[in-house]
Amino acid sequence: MPIPQADLGECRTGYTSDVTDDGSDDTFNHLIEWGSDNTNHLFVETIEQSFVVSNSDIDSGTSLIDNGDFTYNYSGIYTIDSFPNVSMKFRDFETSQDIGITGWPPSDDRAKDMFEFNLDPRGANTYEIVITWKISAILVSEIPLVEDEQQVNPPYFYDESLDQYVRTDTFTFYKDAVNRTGEQFGKILGEYFSSIIDDPNDPNDPNDPVDDPVDDPNDPNDPVVTSLIFYTSDGTPLIDSGGNPLTVDNLSITLSEFNNKLESIN
């Protein structure tokens, strides 16, 4: 007999739990409980035990809590943990080679020189939670059910740990995390680049040698910096609030201007 299934719907990824412009909330909260399909009113069913068989949710923003009364709460907010397959390309200026890596945060310090960034291509990530309940049943006259499991449908079996006859009801619950990580990466990338941009004129930087010369922005020997372009999961450039592709393609842009461009994504 197939395992009964329950669809918990979908929820998009969210950077915060604030209500968004369209009035929706990026958080969710589900009470998961056992449900009986018993239509025989002569029997009274009782939950004797329950446990989580499996939970495929790996998102740090969510939780599955045992309430202690054979019910569970599945709640939280989906984050970039649900869509970690981001990729980026950067130039290794020592070898003049373009290198691609995946995952966030970047595993290579040279990613600071990235010129291409791609979101996880999946539109949704479906999580499965499988829970089993052990159920006993008695007649309304409180006479125990016949112990011959062949005379009961579905079959009951003797559970030594519970010292009674029970059946197992197993359910699979599905929840879709919808990929809207582009909205989050607009801010996350800004924070990432802000953390690695170094001021060569900072006298308090212990990593700078005392005689480190100030870089000349007009030095013709400096390597040419290509445009930094941000893409959506379908390969098209991210669009800012003005309808223009989100790019950084000149050396005169300030950090503040750069962050403003990132945060202007719709």
C-alpha positions in Angstrom: 0.0 0.0 0.0 1.5 3.4 -1.0 2.5 5.8 1.8 -0.1 8.6 2.2 1.1 12.0 1.1 0.3 15.5 2.2 1.3 18.7 0.3 2.3 21.6 2.6 2.4 24.0 -0.3 5.3 26.3 -1.2 7.2 29.2 0.2 9.8 31.4 -1.5 13.2 32.1 -0.1 13.4 35.3 1.9 16.2 37.5 3.2 14.1 38.6 6.2 10.7 37.7 7.7 9.3 41.1 6.9 6.2 41.4 4.8 7.2 42.0 1.2 5.8 44.6 -1.2 3.2 42.3 -2.5 1.9 41.7 1.0 3.2 38.1 1.4 5.3 36.8 4.2 8.4 34.7 3.5 8.0 32.6 6.7 5.8 29.5 7.2 4.5 27.5 10.1 2.8 24.1 9.8 1.3 21.9 12.5 1.9 18.3 11.4 -0.4 15.8 13.0 -1.8 12.3 12.5 -5.0 11.9 10.7 -7.3 8.9 10.7 -9.3 7.5 7.8 -11.2 5.2 10.1 -15.0 5.1 9.3 -15.9 2.4 11.8 -17.4 4.1 14.8 -17.2 0.9 16.8 -13.4 1.4 17.2 -11.6 4.1 19.1 -8.1 4.7 17.9 -5.2 6.0 20.1 -1.7 7.2 19.2 0.8 5.2 21.2 4.1 6.5 19.7 5.4 8.6 16.8 8.8 9.4 15.4 10.4 11.1 12.4 11.7 8.6 9.9 13.5 11.1 7.7 13.7 14.8 7.0 15.5 16.0 3.8 15.4 19.7 4.8 18.9 21.0 5.1 18.1 24.7 5.4 19.5 26.4 8.5 16.5 28.8 8.5 14.0 26.1 9.2 13.2 23.7 12.1 11.1 20.6 12.7 10.1 20.4 16.4 8.5 17.5 18.3 5.8 19.0 20.4 5.7 16.1 22.8 2.1 15.2 22.1 2.6 13.3 18.8 2.4 16.5 16.8 5.2 18.4 15.1 5.8 22.0 14.1 7.6 22.6 10.8 8.4 26.3 10.5 11.0 29.0 9.5 12.2 30.8 6.5 14.0 29.3 3.4 17.5 30.8 2.8 20.3 30.4 0.2 21.0 27.1 2.0 18.2 25.6 -0.1 19.9 26.7 -3.4 23.6 26.4 -2.8 24.6 25.6 -6.4 25.7 29.1 -7.4 28.6 29.4 -9.7 31.1 32.1 -10.6 34.0 32.8 -12.9 37.1 34.9 -12.1 40.4 35.7 -13.8 43.7 34.3 -12.4 45.9 37.2 -13.4 49.1 35.2 -12.8 48.2 32.6 -15.4 45.7 34.7 -17.4 43.2 31.8 -17.1 39.5 32.1 -16.4 38.5 29.8 -13.5 35.0 28.6 -12.5 33.9 27.5 -9.0 30.6 26.6 -7.3 29.1 27.1 -3.9 28.7 30.0 -1.5 30.6 31.5 0.2 33.4 31.3 -2.4 36.0 28.7 -1.6 38.8 30.6 -3.4 40.0 34.1 -2.4 40.5 35.0 -6.0 36.7 35.1 -6.4 37.0 38.7 -5.5 38.0 39.2 -9.1 34.8 37.5 -10.4 33.4 38.8 -13.7 30.4 36.4 -13.9 27.9 35.1 -11.3 25.1 32.6 -11.8 22.3 31.6 -9.4 21.3 28.0 -8.6 19.4 27.1 -11.8 16.7 25.2 -9.9 13.3 27.0 -9.7 12.3 25.0 -6.6 13.6 22.5 -4.1 11.1 20.0 -2.7 11.7 18.8 0.8 10.2 15.5 2.2 9.4 14.8 5.8 8.4 11.2 6.7 6.7 10.5 10.0 5.3 7.3 11.5 2.6 7.0 14.1 1.9 3.7 16.0 -1.8 3.3 16.6 -3.8 1.1 18.9 -7.6 0.5 18.7 -10.3 -0.8 21.0 -14.0 -1.5 20.7 -16.3 1.1 22.1 -17.1 -1.5 24.8 -13.4 -1.4 25.7 -12.9 -5.1 24.7 -9.5 -5.4 23.1 -9.3 -6.1 19.4 -8.8 -9.8 18.6 -5.0 -10.4 18.7 -5.0 -12.5 15.5 -3.5 -9.9 13.1 -5.0 -11.8 10.1 -8.5 -10.9 11.3 -7.7 -7.1 11.3 -7.4 -4.9 8.3 -5.0 -3.1 8.3 -3.0 -5.7 10.3 -2.0 -5.0 13.8 1.2 -6.5 15.3 2.5 -7.0 18.8 4.9 -4.3 19.7 7.1 -5.6 22.6 8.2 -2.1 23.6 4.6 -0.9 24.0 3.3 -4.3 25.2 0.3 -4.1 23.0 -1.0 -4.6 19.5 -0.6 -1.6 17.2 -0.5 -0.7 13.5 1.9 1.8 11.9 0.6 4.8 9.9 3.4 6.5 7.9 2.9 9.8 6.1 5.1 11.8 3.8 4.8 15.6 3.9 6.1 17.7 1.0 7.1 21.4 1.0 8.5 23.4 -1.9 11.2 26.0 -1.4 10.9 28.4 -4.3 14.1 30.0 -5.6 14.1 33.8 -5.1 17.7 34.0 -4.1 18.5 36.7 -6.6 16.8 39.1 -4.3 19.1 38.0 -1.4 22.3 37.9 -3.4 21.9 41.5 -4.4 22.7 42.4 -0.7 24.9 39.4 0.1 27.3 40.2 -2.8 27.5 43.8 -1.7 28.5 42.8 1.8 31.0 40.3 0.3 32.7 42.9 -1.9 32.6 45.5 0.9 34.5 43.1 3.2 37.3 42.5 0.7 37.9 45.9 -0.7 41.2 47.3 0.7 42.1 50.9 1.1 45.8 51.2 0.0 46.1 54.5 1.9 45.0 53.1 5.2 47.9 53.7 7.6 46.4 51.3 10.2 46.3 48.3 7.9 48.9 45.8 9.4 49.0 43.9 6.1 50.3 46.8 4.1 54.1 47.3 4.0 55.3 50.7 5.2 56.6 51.7 1.8 53.7 50.4 -0.2 53.2 52.9 -3.0 49.8 54.4 -3.7 48.3 52.9 -6.8 48.1 55.2 -9.8 44.6 54.8 -11.4 46.1 56.1 -14.7 48.9 53.5 -14.9 48.7 52.0 -18.4 50.4 48.8 -17.2 47.4 47.9 -14.9 45.4 44.9 -16.1 42.2 45.7 -17.9 39.1 45.0 -15.6 36.2 43.4 -17.4 32.6 44.1 -16.6 31.1 42.3 -13.6 27.7 41.0 -14.7 25.1 39.4 -12.5 22.8 36.7 -14.0 19.5 35.1 -13.1 19.1 31.3 -13.1 17.9 31.3 -16.7 21.1 33.0 -17.9 19.7 36.5 -18.4 21.3 39.5 -16.6 19.7 40.8 -13.4 17.7 44.0 -14.0 17.9 47.0 -11.6 14.9 49.2 -10.7 15.6 51.3 -13.8 15.3 48.4 -16.1 19.0 48.2 -16.9 21.2 45.2 -16.7 23.1 45.2 -13.4 26.8 45.6 -14.3 29.9 47.2 -13.0 32.0 48.2 -15.9 34.2 51.2 -15.0 37.0 51.9 -12.6 35.6 55.2 -11.3 32.6 53.7 -9.5 32.6 54.2 -5.7 31.9 51.5 -3.2 28.7 53.3 -2.2 27.5 53.5 -5.8 28.3 49.8 -6.3 26.3 48.8 -3.3 23.4 51.0 -4.5 23.5 49.2 -7.8 23.3 45.8 -6.1 20.4 46.9 -3.8 18.4 48.3 -6.8 17.4 44.8 -8.0 13.6 44.4 -8.2 
